[in-house]
């Protein structure tokens, strides 16, 4: 389910990549203090310390109102914090200051940074800039970084690795490259390499919070929730306003069924981002997590909250369409989904970026599969989930296919194909043996295969995984029901 909605988040991600593109360029004019403050703010921005970067960048701009690098950095900081109006206003200023730069090389690098936001007047120049700058400034670290970010959107795994390694060839201590390489390995499914890169990132940037947050994400995927939580807390200790670390810490609790504790942290994050556009991101994260964990009541309540609070969001429109489906209002569901898909496919981004196109197409396939779960027979459900999985495999990280694989396994079970269900579940549990939805399907699969020993082992792993869960956690009810079925099979194998 997550990647069904991951498609909806990609547009924001495309903008978000530009926030990682800090210049670090030492302007050749302007007051010396303004240049120093711009460099200081750039370093902070580069480290995801958006709030901390605002003061030096804003002060630099006050000292030298014609300094575009300061305006660009300040716009990116506001964008990273979800302060939309300030982002737009400062971006417009950065556009104007950049256009007035007399130095051609400096102007083109600034135009490149702005063009990557897709909201700048220079976005239409991106192709020509990326054709010209790598030829004229092939070793410029900022040009190399832009190449890496663009390749990240639609390159192959090998091309993405090569792009970030080229940066390390120029600067072996460029810490962020190790972060990006770590995420590439995480998405590709090589968790040992991901951890190795994240540890190098932490070694090169020991004062930063983000390396701990990044390492925690890898550990969380592997089901090492306690170790992941320790890393997220370390990140928060170093940077108390790193809201993403709070979200991740809450998720380590939700995955263990510690719902009350997780929600307390999510409420705290809401207070942190009040008045910004980040509230929607947080609520979507919570919705996705509830859905993945089969918490149907909480999913329904969260969908109502999203619909009430964000009525104009395209992302929430999909949730509304699915909700209509579950309510039996299928014509309304289909009409809303079709209109949303048409809106996305009419956007320039859909035609410019194949990765974005694939993610939108997968949203449609996943919607079709969810509706089949409501209305279709088991064979139809299998067909739809197989289509959703094939389309997701074209672009989604390995671990973010798990929700689709679990839903496909359920369809296989209901279609009397337990062997195929097992083939979907075993690779998931090989990575994360504590993922509750996968474990419940594993028990059901062994029950269907009349394997009492396998069912008992899977059930005990499930019971161990929810040992810290709230008493009313849905996973406890599921485990109790499965216990009765396993006992019956053991009595009559």
Phi, psi and omega in degrees: 000325185302317184281345170299318179271343174301328177301323183287335183273350187294323179303316177293323179297322181298322175290320183301328180298328181293334180292342179273351184268082178268150190279306184068005182286136180268099183304146185272353178226180181091160181303144182300320181295322178296321178296317181295319180292324176297317178296318179298314179295325179296317179298317179295317179299318179300335183262013180068018179265068187300313182296317182293334183283341187297313185299308180296324181289319179293321178295319178301319181290328176292321180289324180224089184295352181256014185268100185294327181299324178292319180293321179297312180299319181295319177299317180295322178296315178298320178297318179297333180267359180075019180270081195298313184296316178294324176300311183297315182296316182288327176297319178297320176296316180298320177302313183294316180295322180294319180299333183271357182295128178281332183283116187297311184297315179295320180296318183293321177296319177295319178297323178297313180300315181291321181299330180291344179285343182067358178246001180269157176297341183270002181298329180289345180267000189301315182298315181292323178295320181284344173279323187273312188297317179299334178280320184274329181227063188296335182256005178293122187299330182282328174291317178299322180294318178298318177301316181296319181294320180290320177296328180300332183286326186209017178273170174285167178303316181294322179294322179294315177301314183298322182296317180286330177290330176297326176295318179293333174297324179280323183215093183299344181256018179285092192302319185299332178298322178293324175299312181294320178296322177299316179293323177300315179293322176300312181294329182277346177098011176259088190286329178295316178293323179301314180296320179300314179294318181296324178292324175295320177301314180295323181295320182281340182227062186295339182274353186267153177276326189300323178302323178292319178297317181295314179298320179299324180296319178296314180297324180294320177301324182278001179080012178270067192294322180293315178294321178298315180300323179298319179292319180295322177293324177296321178297316180296322179298324180280329183216091187296346179258015179280085189298329181297327178293323176296316179300314180296320177299317178298321181293326177298331177280318179298320180295335177267005179081010179271067192294315183300314180295319179297319181291328177300318180290320179297323176297322178296320179295319178304318179295324181295323187255013181304135180088003178244179179272005185278349179301321179297317179302316182294316181294324177293320177301317181293318178301312181300317182295316176302314183296316181298328183269012178061029178270079192295318180298314180293325177297316179298317179295320181291326178296321177296319179298315180298316181296321181288321187271335184228062187294340184260003183280131175297323180296320179287334177301323178294319177298319178297319180298317179293321179299317176303320179299315180293336178274358180085008180266065189293318178300319178294321179300310182295319182297317180293318180296317180297319181292324178293316179297319179298318178300314180296318184287345175276350182281149181301323183301325181298326183269340181275324189241110178302326180296318178295318178300316180295323181292322177293318179297323178292329175301318178294317181296319180292321175300314180301322180291319179295320177293324177297325176300330182276319191243342190268164172280168184304321181295320178294320178299316178302313182300314183293318180289328174296320178295318179297320180293316180300318181289324180290326181296343180287342185211341190274145172303152186304312185288340179273005169271350190299318181299318178295319179296321179295317178295323176295319179299319177298319178295319177300317180299315180290343177261017178060044177231062185296329178298319178290326176298315179300322181297332177279326188274321186303317179296330178293310183291339175294332178267311182233094182282008182242011182281110191301312180301322179293322180293320178296321177292324178298317178297314179300322180296314179293327174297317180294329179275002181057046181246088185296323180295314179297319180297319180295317180297316180294321179295317179296323177294321176298314181297321178294323184291336181253018185297335181262003188289155173302151182299328182264013179296136184300329180298329177293318178296318179297317180296320180295319178295318179292327177303315179299319181290322179294318177301319179296318178294322180294328177286325184228071184294000000 
